[in-house]
Amino acid sequence: MPNPLDQTLFAQTPIVPREGRERDQQRRRREEEEEEETQEIELGLLHSEAEDYAQGPTSLNISESFDQQSSAPLLPLHTLDTDSGSPSRHSMRPKNRISTPNRTSSISTERGENGHAGGNMNSHMEFRRKRQSLDGPTAVAHLMARESFSLDNEPPSLALDGSSRTQHGIWDLSIKDRQNFILLVLLYFLQGIPMGLATGSVPFLLKPHLSYGQIGIFSLASYPYSLKLLWSPIVDAIWSPKVGRRKSWIMPIQVLSGIGMIWLGTQVEAMMTTVKADGASVIWQFTWWWFFLVFLCATQDIAVDGWALTLLSQENISFASTAQTVGLTAGQFLSYTVFLAFSAPDFANRWFRTVPSTDGVMTLGGYLTFWGWVYLVATLGLAIFKREEKTFDKEGIAEVYKVMWGILKLRNIQTIIIIHLIAKIGFQANDGVTNLKLLDKGFPQEDLALTVLIDFPFEIALGYYVGKWSSYFSPLKLWCWAFIGRLVAALVAQGTVMIFPSDISHGIPYWYLFVVVGENILSTFMNTTMFVAISAFHAKIADPVIGGTYMTLLATVSNLGGTFPKFFVLKLVDTFTAATCFPPSTAPAAQDLKSELVTASFSCALEAERLRCKGGGGTCRVERDGYYITNIICVIIGVATFWSFIRPAMLKLQGLPLRAWRLAGASAP
């Protein structure tokens, strides 16, 4: 007997002509094909994660994970078996199930009797719209942050289809982002002013009066930038909600920096005179003043780096590094190259004066005072015209230090720290002594500034191409190639010093000027290549969850590796140098003597003794130049450590999966 319900349903079902049924079947087939395509795309996205955890000790509900971790919630797959027990419109059967041993979790594709899955076209369109949340940096960071995400593979591309992003320039930014970009450039530029003086100009101004060992003592003034990781958690954790998280530090630090530069500007000329006259007794006091100024700049840098991550919109966050590069480079270039040229009397007499003078266009005291007032004016403008978005997200200091300690305990991190601390020993004599040695031999200060000026555009252009190369070659292989090139550059630099012209009474020959420029470009190119390559590797291995702390730790160790050997290398130059002052055969006139007449031979290896010898009418003959010996020792150490430890270790680190650099992954069996 027929079921009354069936009869009712049959009676309510309209009779469709044959042609209409065929069109409906074609439409359903098209829907099925589109539906299957969507399923294949989704399964492809999850394939690496599902396979990775199918045999692992932990479990993962992939649909839950995507819903919870993505920047926008995803519509659950219509093909997922939710085990809810609710009946479906068609007879369902699982197509594929991937499970983990410790937890019930599956991806299943269910089809109806005609082969199509539940749901309709509108639901799939909605799913595709919500899938777009995966196509952004926030979602990618979330996916990479999870221990479960393909740590054995490369980081995911931001584009699902593998296509590259559309590149745009600064003028394509929104007005707000453009204004914030200019603000960042200004803040980084202000940092570069005292840094360019402390690491560039002041050592060159002191070199004619101090030994290499005393210059090494002054190099300690740049250490705060290599040690700022020690107090960076304090800057991130302590601030006033009324003023703003970053302005709470930037404004008072800039006020202190401005006042310090104004005061130092009134005292620095007298300090420089005292240092030149008796460097051994006052060099430490002079160094501590600059150390304090650099400490303020390093602290400001911590706050500005943190603010850069929130000032720019998420899609334009990459311009933060551009602002840092442009600002710091411009500030250091102005305080180093431009200031050295304009403070040189010969440069000023040649280009700006008709009546010669013994002073340059700029003085160190006037330069410091001017920029001290600029600091104060910039801080006042920042306080009045720029409001920081309020946030109440407080981070605990203890938690950040705990994370840092956890990173330091990773075996691979310990290996790369050792590499960073010893890798730059091979180039220290070239980086820290070569230009000083050129000045020592009589290379004019203004000509040295000119070579740096010529080198500047090459540094920018070569940095661009190195960035492109780092996308084609593995970063650490590129770093290893540049390491060898930098050792070669150190030998080329020594050869450049050795062929210094014996007669410069008519100025430096043009051919030698070109040689110095070429040597500088070679050294800069290799240095830039190593920097870009290792920065790319740091960005690759850093855990996105603690990316700031991770990157700061690696960058700090890398900077420290280039800072701490300089003091010892400069000391070695003095230690290995042997020179003797011989008295004049004929006593010069009393008015020609600048110091006591030399009547007996003595060692003039140090700068003070050499000046006393020259002022007393004697002749200082260098019997053994410590620069050559120190440079060769550094290169030998670089070659030995590179082939025996650094290169094998770097290539091994390059082949490790991302899991090896994660705190959670390191503890997993």
C-alpha positions as CSV (number, residue, x, y, z in Angstrom):
1,M,0.0,0.0,0.0
2,P,1.5,3.3,-1.0
3,N,2.6,5.6,1.8
4,P,0.3,8.7,2.1
5,L,3.3,10.9,2.7
6,D,4.9,9.7,-0.5
7,Q,1.7,10.4,-2.3
8,T,1.6,13.9,-0.9
9,L,5.1,14.6,-1.9
10,F,4.6,13.2,-5.3
11,A,1.4,15.3,-5.7
12,Q,3.3,18.4,-4.7
13,T,6.2,17.7,-7.1
14,P,5.8,19.6,-10.4
15,I,6.1,17.7,-13.6
16,V,9.2,19.0,-15.5
17,P,9.6,18.4,-19.2
18,R,12.6,16.3,-20.4
19,E,14.5,19.4,-21.8
20,G,14.1,21.1,-18.4
21,R,15.4,18.0,-16.6
22,E,18.5,17.9,-18.8
23,R,19.2,21.6,-18.1
24,D,18.8,21.0,-14.4
25,Q,21.3,18.0,-14.6
26,Q,23.8,20.2,-16.5
27,R,23.5,22.9,-14.0
28,R,24.0,20.4,-11.2
29,R,27.0,19.0,-12.9
30,R,28.5,22.5,-13.2
31,E,27.8,23.1,-9.5
32,E,29.5,19.8,-8.7
33,E,32.6,20.6,-10.7
34,E,32.9,24.0,-9.1
35,E,32.3,22.4,-5.7
36,E,35.0,19.8,-6.3
37,E,37.4,22.5,-7.4
38,T,36.8,24.4,-4.1
39,Q,37.4,21.2,-2.1
40,E,40.7,20.5,-3.9
41,I,41.9,24.1,-3.2
42,E,41.1,23.8,0.4
43,L,42.6,20.4,0.8
44,G,45.8,21.6,-0.9
45,L,46.1,24.4,1.6
46,L,45.8,22.0,4.5
47,H,47.6,19.1,3.0
48,S,51.1,19.8,4.5
49,E,49.6,20.4,7.9
50,A,47.4,17.3,7.9
51,E,50.2,15.0,6.7
52,D,52.6,16.5,9.2
53,Y,50.3,15.7,12.1
54,A,48.8,12.4,10.9
55,Q,51.7,10.6,12.6
56,G,52.7,13.2,15.2
57,P,52.3,13.0,19.0
58,T,49.8,15.8,19.0
59,S,46.5,16.4,17.3
60,L,44.9,19.2,15.5
61,N,41.3,19.9,14.6
62,I,42.0,21.8,11.4
63,S,38.6,23.3,10.9
64,E,38.7,24.6,14.5
65,S,42.2,25.9,14.1
66,F,41.5,27.8,11.0
67,D,38.3,29.3,12.5
68,Q,40.2,30.4,15.7
69,Q,43.6,31.5,14.2
70,S,42.7,33.3,11.0
71,S,42.3,37.1,11.2
72,A,38.6,36.6,10.1
73,P,36.5,33.5,10.9
74,L,36.2,31.0,8.1
75,L,33.0,29.4,7.1
76,P,33.3,25.7,7.9
77,L,33.8,23.4,5.0
78,H,30.5,21.9,3.8
79,T,32.3,18.7,3.2
80,L,33.4,18.3,6.9
81,D,32.0,15.5,8.9
82,T,30.9,17.2,12.1
83,D,29.8,14.0,13.7
84,S,26.6,15.7,14.8
85,G,24.4,12.8,13.8
86,S,22.0,15.1,11.9
87,P,20.5,13.6,8.7
88,S,21.6,15.0,5.4
89,R,19.5,15.6,2.3
90,H,21.3,12.9,0.5
91,S,22.8,9.6,1.5
92,M,26.3,10.6,2.8
93,R,29.6,8.6,2.8
94,P,33.1,9.8,3.8
95,K,35.6,10.2,1.0
96,N,38.7,10.9,2.9
97,R,39.5,11.1,6.6
98,I,42.8,12.1,8.2
99,S,43.0,11.6,11.9
100,T,45.5,11.8,14.7
101,P,46.0,9.2,17.4
102,N,45.3,11.4,20.4
103,R,42.3,13.3,19.3
104,T,39.3,12.8,17.1
105,S,39.8,15.2,14.3
106,S,39.0,14.7,10.6
107,I,38.8,16.2,7.2
108,S,36.2,14.4,5.3
109,T,34.6,14.9,1.9
110,E,31.0,13.8,1.7
111,R,29.1,13.3,-1.5
112,G,25.5,12.6,-2.5
113,E,24.2,9.9,-4.7
114,N,25.0,11.9,-7.8
115,G,28.5,12.8,-6.6
116,H,28.0,16.3,-5.4
117,A,28.5,17.6,-1.9
118,G,25.9,19.3,0.3
119,G,25.5,23.0,0.1
120,N,24.8,25.4,-2.8
121,M,26.5,27.9,-5.0
122,N,25.8,30.8,-2.6
123,S,27.4,29.0,0.3
124,H,30.6,28.3,-1.8
125,M,30.8,32.0,-2.8
126,E,30.5,32.9,0.8
127,F,33.3,30.5,1.6
128,R,35.5,31.9,-1.0
129,R,35.0,35.5,0.3
130,K,35.9,34.4,3.8
131,R,38.9,32.5,2.6
132,Q,40.4,35.8,1.5
133,S,41.4,36.4,5.1
134,L,44.2,33.9,4.5
135,D,45.6,36.3,2.0
136,G,47.0,38.8,4.4
137,P,50.0,39.2,6.6
138,T,48.1,38.9,9.9
139,A,46.7,35.5,8.9
140,V,50.0,34.3,7.6
141,A,51.6,35.4,10.9
142,H,49.0,33.5,12.8
143,L,49.5,30.3,10.7
144,M,53.3,30.5,11.0
145,A,53.0,31.1,14.7
146,R,51.2,27.8,15.4
147,E,53.5,24.9,16.2
148,S,51.3,22.8,13.9
149,F,51.9,24.8,10.8
150,S,54.2,23.1,8.3
151,L,57.4,23.9,10.3
152,D,59.2,21.5,8.0
153,N,58.5,23.6,5.0
154,E,59.2,27.2,3.8
155,P,57.0,30.0,5.2
156,P,53.9,30.5,3.1
157,S,53.5,33.1,0.5
158,L,51.1,35.9,1.2
159,A,49.4,35.2,-2.1
160,L,47.4,32.0,-2.4
161,D,48.0,31.7,-6.1
162,G,51.7,32.2,-5.7
163,S,51.7,35.5,-7.5
164,S,53.8,38.4,-6.4
165,R,52.3,41.5,-4.7
166,T,51.9,44.7,-6.6
167,Q,54.7,47.0,-5.7
168,H,54.0,50.6,-4.9
169,G,56.0,53.6,-3.9
170,I,55.9,56.1,-1.1
171,W,53.6,58.5,-3.0
172,D,51.1,55.8,-3.4
173,L,50.6,55.6,0.3
174,S,47.5,57.1,2.0
175,I,48.0,60.7,3.3
176,K,48.1,59.4,6.9
177,D,50.7,56.7,6.2
178,R,52.7,59.2,4.2
179,Q,52.7,61.7,7.1
180,N,53.7,58.9,9.5
181,F,56.4,57.7,7.2
182,I,57.9,61.2,7.1
183,L,57.7,61.3,11.0
184,L,59.6,58.0,11.2
185,V,62.3,59.3,8.8
186,L,62.7,62.4,11.0
187,L,63.0,60.4,14.2
188,Y,65.5,58.0,12.7
189,F,67.4,60.9,11.1
190,L,67.8,62.6,14.5
191,Q,69.3,59.4,15.9
192,G,71.8,59.3,13.1
193,I,73.3,62.7,13.9
194,P,75.1,61.8,17.2
195,M,75.8,58.3,15.9
196,G,77.6,59.7,12.8
197,L,79.8,61.8,15.1
198,A,80.6,59.1,17.7
199,T,81.4,56.4,15.2
200,G,82.8,58.5,12.3
201,S,83.9,62.1,12.6
202,V,85.3,62.3,16.2
203,P,87.7,59.3,15.8
204,F,89.0,60.9,12.6
205,L,89.5,64.3,14.3
206,L,91.3,62.6,17.2
207,K,93.5,60.3,15.2
208,P,96.3,62.8,14.5
209,H,96.8,63.2,18.3
210,L,95.9,59.7,19.8
211,S,97.3,56.2,19.4
212,Y,95.3,53.4,17.9
213,G,94.8,52.0,21.4
214,Q,93.3,55.2,22.7
215,I,91.0,55.4,19.6
216,G,90.0,51.8,20.6
217,I,89.0,53.1,24.0
218,F,86.8,55.8,22.4
219,S,85.2,53.1,20.2
220,L,83.5,51.8,23.5
221,A,81.2,54.8,23.2
222,S,79.2,53.0,20.5
223,Y,78.5,49.9,22.6
224,P,75.0,50.9,23.8
225,Y,73.6,50.0,20.3
226,S,75.0,46.5,20.7
227,L,73.6,46.1,24.2
228,K,70.2,47.7,24.0
229,L,68.5,44.3,24.2
230,L,69.3,44.3,27.9
231,W,66.9,47.2,28.7
232,S,64.5,47.0,25.7
233,P,61.9,45.1,27.7
234,I,61.8,47.9,30.2
235,V,61.0,50.4,27.5
236,D,58.2,48.2,26.2
237,A,56.7,47.6,29.6
238,I,56.8,50.9,31.5
239,W,54.9,53.9,30.0
240,S,52.1,56.4,30.7
241,P,48.7,55.8,29.2
242,K,48.1,59.6,29.2
243,V,51.1,60.4,27.1
244,G,51.3,57.3,24.9
245,R,53.3,54.1,25.0
246,R,56.1,55.3,22.7
247,K,55.9,59.1,23.3
248,S,56.4,58.4,27.0
249,W,60.0,57.5,26.1
250,I,60.7,59.4,22.9
251,M,59.9,62.9,24.2
252,P,61.9,62.8,27.5
253,I,64.8,61.0,25.8
254,Q,65.0,63.6,23.0
255,V,64.8,66.4,25.5
256,L,67.7,64.9,27.4
257,S,69.6,64.4,24.2
258,G,69.0,67.9,23.1
259,I,70.2,69.4,26.4
260,G,73.2,67.1,26.4
261,M,74.2,68.1,22.9
262,I,73.9,71.8,23.7
263,W,76.0,71.4,26.8
264,L,78.5,69.2,25.1
265,G,78.7,71.8,22.3
266,T,79.9,74.4,24.7
267,Q,82.5,72.1,26.2
268,V,83.7,69.8,23.4
269,E,86.3,72.1,21.9
270,A,88.0,72.4,25.3
271,M,87.7,68.7,25.8
272,M,89.2,68.0,22.4
273,T,92.1,70.3,23.2
274,T,92.7,68.5,26.5
275,V,92.5,65.1,24.9
276,K,94.9,66.1,22.1
277,A,97.4,67.4,24.7
278,D,97.1,64.6,27.2
279,G,94.9,61.8,25.8
280,A,96.0,59.0,28.1
281,S,94.6,60.7,31.2
282,V,91.3,62.1,29.9
283,I,90.3,59.8,27.1
284,W,88.0,57.7,29.4
285,Q,86.2,60.8,30.7
286,F,85.7,62.0,27.2
287,T,84.5,58.6,26.1
288,W,81.9,58.4,28.9
289,W,80.2,61.6,27.7
290,W,79.7,60.2,24.2
291,F,78.7,56.8,25.7
292,F,75.9,58.6,27.5
293,L,74.7,60.4,24.4
294,V,74.7,57.2,22.3
295,F,72.9,55.4,25.2
296,L,70.1,58.0,24.9
297,C,70.0,57.4,21.1
298,A,69.8,53.6,21.5
299,T,67.0,53.9,24.0
300,Q,65.1,56.2,21.6
301,D,65.7,53.7,18.9
302,I,63.9,51.0,20.9
303,A,60.8,53.2,21.3
304,V,60.8,54.3,17.7
305,D,61.2,50.8,16.4
306,G,58.1,49.8,18.4
307,W,56.1,52.8,17.3
308,A,56.9,52.1,13.7
309,L,54.9,48.8,13.9
310,T,51.7,50.7,14.7
311,L,52.2,54.1,13.0
312,L,51.8,52.5,9.5
313,S,48.9,50.5,8.3
314,Q,49.3,46.7,8.1
315,E,49.6,46.6,4.3
316,N,52.4,49.3,4.4
317,I,54.3,48.0,7.4
318,S,57.3,47.2,5.1
319,F,58.0,50.9,4.7
320,A,59.0,51.1,8.4
321,S,62.4,49.5,7.5
322,T,62.7,51.9,4.5
323,A,62.2,54.8,6.9
324,Q,64.8,53.5,9.2
325,T,67.3,53.0,6.4
326,V,66.7,56.4,4.9
327,G,66.7,58.3,8.2
328,L,69.7,56.7,9.9
329,T,71.8,56.7,6.7
330,A,71.0,60.3,6.0
331,G,71.8,61.4,9.6
332,Q,75.1,59.5,9.8
333,F,76.1,60.7,6.3
334,L,75.5,64.3,7.3
335,S,77.5,64.0,10.6
336,Y,80.3,61.9,9.0
337,T,80.9,62.7,5.4
338,V,79.5,66.3,5.2
339,F,80.7,67.4,8.5
340,L,84.3,66.1,7.9
341,A,84.4,67.9,4.6
342,F,83.1,71.2,5.9
343,S,85.2,71.1,9.1
344,A,88.4,70.7,7.1
345,P,90.3,74.0,6.7
346,D,91.7,73.0,3.3
347,F,88.2,72.1,1.9
348,A,86.8,75.5,3.2
349,N,89.8,77.4,1.8
350,R,89.5,75.7,-1.6
351,W,85.8,76.2,-2.1
352,F,84.4,78.9,0.1
353,R,87.1,81.4,1.0
354,T,89.3,83.8,-0.8
355,V,91.4,84.5,2.3
356,P,92.8,81.2,3.8
357,S,92.0,80.4,7.4
358,T,93.0,77.6,9.8
359,D,89.4,76.8,10.7
360,G,86.8,75.0,8.7
361,V,83.3,76.2,7.9
362,M,81.9,74.1,10.7
363,T,83.2,73.4,14.2
364,L,82.2,70.4,16.3
365,G,80.9,72.6,19.1
366,G,78.7,74.7,16.8
367,Y,77.4,71.6,15.0
368,L,76.4,69.9,18.3
369,T,74.7,73.1,19.6
370,F,72.7,73.5,16.4
371,W,71.4,70.0,16.4
372,G,70.7,70.1,20.1
373,W,68.2,72.9,19.5
374,V,66.8,71.0,16.6
375,Y,66.1,68.1,19.0
376,L,64.2,70.3,21.4
377,V,62.1,71.9,18.6
378,A,61.3,68.5,17.1
379,T,60.2,67.2,20.5
380,L,58.0,70.3,21.0
381,G,56.4,69.7,17.6
382,L,55.9,66.0,18.4
383,A,54.2,66.8,21.7
384,I,51.8,69.4,20.1
385,F,51.0,68.0,16.7
386,K,51.2,64.2,17.0
387,R,48.7,62.2,19.1
388,E,49.5,58.6,19.8
389,E,46.7,56.1,19.7
390,K,45.8,55.0,23.2
391,T,46.5,51.4,24.2
392,F,46.2,49.6,27.5
393,D,48.1,46.5,26.5
394,K,50.7,46.2,29.2
395,E,53.5,43.6,28.8
396,G,55.2,42.2,31.8
397,I,59.0,42.7,32.0
398,A,59.6,39.3,33.6
399,E,57.7,37.5,30.8
400,V,59.8,39.2,28.1
401,Y,63.0,38.3,29.8
402,K,61.7,34.7,30.2
403,V,61.1,34.5,26.5
404,M,64.6,35.8,25.8
405,W,66.1,33.2,28.1
406,G,64.0,30.5,26.3
407,I,65.4,31.6,23.0
408,L,68.9,31.6,24.2
409,K,68.6,28.0,25.4
410,L,67.8,26.8,21.9
411,R,70.8,24.8,20.6
412,N,70.7,26.3,17.1
413,I,70.5,29.8,18.5
414,Q,73.6,29.2,20.6
415,T,75.4,28.1,17.4
416,I,74.4,31.2,15.4
417,I,75.4,33.4,18.4
418,I,78.9,31.9,18.4
419,I,79.1,32.5,14.7
420,H,78.0,36.1,15.0
421,L,80.6,36.7,17.8
422,I,83.6,35.4,15.8
423,A,82.6,35.9,12.2
424,K,83.7,39.6,11.9
425,I,87.1,39.1,13.4
426,G,88.6,38.5,10.0
427,F,87.6,42.0,8.8
428,Q,88.1,44.1,11.9
429,A,91.5,45.5,10.9
430,N,90.1,46.6,7.6
431,D,86.9,48.1,9.0
432,G,88.4,49.9,11.9
433,V,92.0,50.8,10.9
434,T,92.4,51.1,7.1
435,N,91.0,54.7,6.8
436,L,92.8,55.8,10.0
437,K,96.0,54.4,8.5
438,L,95.4,56.4,5.3
439,L,95.1,59.6,7.4
440,D,98.2,58.6,9.3
441,K,100.2,58.4,6.1
442,G,99.0,61.8,5.0
443,F,95.8,61.2,3.0
444,P,93.8,64.5,3.4
445,Q,90.7,64.5,5.5
446,E,88.6,66.2,2.8
447,D,89.7,63.7,0.2
448,L,88.7,60.8,2.5
449,A,85.3,62.5,2.9
450,L,85.1,62.7,-0.9
451,T,85.7,59.0,-1.3
452,V,82.9,58.2,1.2
453,L,80.6,60.6,-0.7
454,I,81.3,58.8,-3.9
455,D,80.8,55.5,-2.2
456,F,77.4,56.5,-0.8
457,P,75.3,56.1,-4.0
458,F,77.0,52.8,-4.8
459,E,76.0,51.5,-1.4
460,I,72.4,52.3,-2.0
461,A,72.3,50.8,-5.5
462,L,74.3,47.7,-4.6
463,G,72.0,47.1,-1.6
464,Y,69.0,47.0,-4.0
465,Y,70.6,44.3,-6.2
466,V,71.7,42.3,-3.2
467,G,68.1,42.3,-2.0
468,K,67.1,40.8,-5.3
469,W,69.8,38.2,-5.2
470,S,68.8,37.1,-1.7
471,S,65.4,36.0,-3.2
472,Y,67.1,33.7,-5.7
473,F,69.9,32.2,-3.5
474,S,69.6,30.8,-0.1
475,P,70.6,33.5,2.4
476,L,73.4,31.7,4.2
477,K,75.0,30.6,0.9
478,L,75.0,34.2,-0.2
479,W,76.4,35.2,3.2
480,C,79.2,32.7,2.8
481,W,80.2,34.0,-0.6
482,A,80.3,37.5,0.7
483,F,82.4,36.3,3.7
484,I,85.1,35.2,1.3
485,G,84.8,38.4,-0.7
486,R,85.1,40.4,2.4
487,L,88.4,38.6,3.3
488,V,89.7,39.4,-0.2
489,A,88.6,43.0,0.3
490,A,90.7,43.2,3.5
491,L,93.8,42.1,1.6
492,V,93.0,44.6,-1.2
493,A,92.8,47.3,1.5
494,Q,96.2,46.4,2.8
495,G,97.6,46.5,-0.6
496,T,96.1,50.0,-1.1
497,V,97.8,51.3,2.0
498,M,101.1,49.7,1.0
499,I,101.2,51.5,-2.4
500,F,100.6,54.9,-0.8
501,P,102.5,57.5,-2.9
502,S,105.8,58.5,-1.4
503,D,105.5,62.1,-2.7
504,I,102.2,63.9,-2.0
505,S,103.6,67.5,-2.0
506,H,101.4,68.3,-4.9
507,G,98.4,66.5,-3.6
508,I,97.1,63.0,-3.9
509,P,97.4,61.6,-7.5
510,Y,94.1,60.9,-9.2
511,W,95.0,57.3,-9.9
512,Y,95.5,56.7,-6.2
513,L,92.2,58.4,-5.4
514,F,90.5,56.1,-7.8
515,V,92.2,53.1,-6.1
516,V,90.9,54.2,-2.7
517,V,87.4,54.7,-4.1
518,G,87.4,51.2,-5.7
519,E,88.7,49.6,-2.5
520,N,85.9,51.3,-0.5
521,I,83.2,50.2,-2.9
522,L,84.5,46.6,-2.8
523,S,84.5,46.5,1.0
524,T,81.0,48.2,1.2
525,F,79.6,45.8,-1.4
526,M,80.7,42.7,0.6
527,N,79.6,44.2,3.8
528,T,76.1,45.1,2.4
529,T,75.8,41.6,1.0
530,M,76.5,39.9,4.3
531,F,74.1,42.3,6.1
532,V,71.2,41.8,3.8
533,A,71.7,38.0,3.6
534,I,71.9,37.5,7.4
535,S,68.9,39.8,7.9
536,A,66.9,37.8,5.4
537,F,67.8,34.6,7.3
538,H,66.9,36.2,10.7
539,A,63.5,37.2,9.3
540,K,63.0,33.6,8.0
541,I,63.7,31.8,11.3
542,A,62.2,34.3,13.7
543,D,59.0,33.0,15.5
544,P,56.2,35.4,14.5
545,V,54.6,35.1,18.0
546,I,57.7,36.6,19.6
547,G,59.2,38.1,16.4
548,G,60.2,41.5,18.0
549,T,62.2,39.9,20.8
550,Y,63.6,37.2,18.5
551,M,64.8,39.7,15.8
552,T,66.2,42.1,18.4
553,L,68.2,39.4,20.0
554,L,69.7,38.2,16.8
555,A,70.4,41.8,15.6
556,T,72.0,42.7,18.9
557,V,74.4,39.7,18.9
558,S,75.3,40.4,15.3
559,N,76.1,44.1,16.1
560,L,78.1,43.0,19.2
561,G,80.2,40.7,17.0
562,G,81.3,43.8,15.0
563,T,81.8,46.0,18.0
564,F,83.7,44.2,20.7
565,P,86.7,43.0,18.7
566,K,87.5,46.6,17.5
567,F,89.0,47.6,20.9
568,F,91.4,44.7,20.9
569,V,92.3,45.0,17.2
570,L,93.3,48.7,17.7
571,K,95.4,47.7,20.7
572,L,97.2,45.1,18.7
573,V,98.1,47.6,16.0
574,D,100.0,49.6,18.7
575,T,101.5,46.5,20.2
576,F,103.0,45.2,16.9
577,T,104.2,48.6,15.7
578,A,107.9,49.2,16.1
579,A,109.3,52.7,15.3
580,T,112.3,54.7,16.5
581,C,112.8,58.4,16.7
582,F,116.3,59.5,15.6
583,P,117.6,63.0,16.6
584,P,118.4,65.5,13.9
585,S,122.0,65.6,12.6
586,T,121.8,69.4,12.7
587,A,119.9,71.2,15.4
588,P,117.0,73.3,14.0
589,A,116.4,76.9,14.9
590,A,114.6,77.4,18.3
591,Q,111.6,79.0,16.7
592,D,111.0,75.9,14.5
593,L,110.8,73.6,17.5
594,K,107.3,72.7,18.8
595,S,108.6,70.6,21.7
596,E,111.9,69.8,23.4
597,L,114.8,69.2,21.1
598,V,115.4,65.5,20.5
599,T,118.9,64.5,21.5
600,A,118.6,60.7,21.9
601,S,116.7,57.9,20.2
602,F,113.5,56.6,21.6
603,S,110.5,54.6,20.6
604,C,107.8,56.6,18.6
605,A,105.4,53.8,18.0
606,L,102.5,55.6,19.8
607,E,101.0,58.8,18.5
608,A,102.1,61.0,21.4
609,E,105.8,60.0,21.0
610,R,105.6,60.4,17.3
611,L,104.3,64.0,17.7
612,R,107.0,64.7,20.3
613,C,109.6,63.4,17.9
614,K,108.4,65.5,15.0
615,G,108.1,68.6,17.2
616,G,111.6,68.2,18.5
617,G,113.1,68.0,15.1
618,G,113.6,64.3,15.0
619,T,112.7,61.7,12.4
620,C,110.4,58.8,13.3
621,R,111.2,55.7,11.2
622,V,108.7,52.9,11.2
623,E,110.5,49.6,11.3
624,R,107.4,47.4,11.7
625,D,103.9,48.5,10.9
626,G,101.5,46.8,13.3
627,Y,98.5,47.4,10.9
628,Y,99.9,44.9,8.3
629,I,100.6,42.3,10.9
630,T,97.2,42.7,12.6
631,N,95.3,42.6,9.3
632,I,97.1,39.4,8.2
633,I,96.4,37.8,11.6
634,C,92.7,38.8,11.4
635,V,92.4,37.4,7.8
636,I,94.1,34.1,8.9
637,I,91.7,33.8,11.8
638,G,88.8,34.5,9.4
639,V,90.0,31.8,6.9
640,A,90.6,29.2,9.6
641,T,87.3,29.8,11.4
642,F,85.3,30.0,8.2
643,W,86.5,26.6,6.7
644,S,86.7,24.7,10.0
645,F,83.5,25.9,11.7
646,I,81.5,28.8,10.3
647,R,80.8,27.5,6.8
648,P,79.8,23.9,7.8
649,A,77.7,25.3,10.7
650,M,76.0,27.9,8.5
651,L,75.1,25.4,5.7
652,K,73.8,23.0,8.4
653,L,71.6,25.8,9.9
654,Q,70.4,26.7,6.4
655,G,69.0,23.1,6.0
656,L,67.1,23.0,9.3
657,P,63.3,23.1,9.3
658,L,61.5,26.0,10.9
659,R,60.6,23.7,13.7
660,A,64.2,23.8,14.9
661,W,64.0,27.5,15.6
662,R,60.7,27.4,17.6
663,L,60.5,27.3,21.4
664,A,57.7,24.8,21.3
665,G,59.3,22.8,18.5
666,A,62.6,22.5,20.4
667,S,61.0,20.7,23.2
668,A,59.1,18.3,21.1
669,P,60.6,14.8,20.8
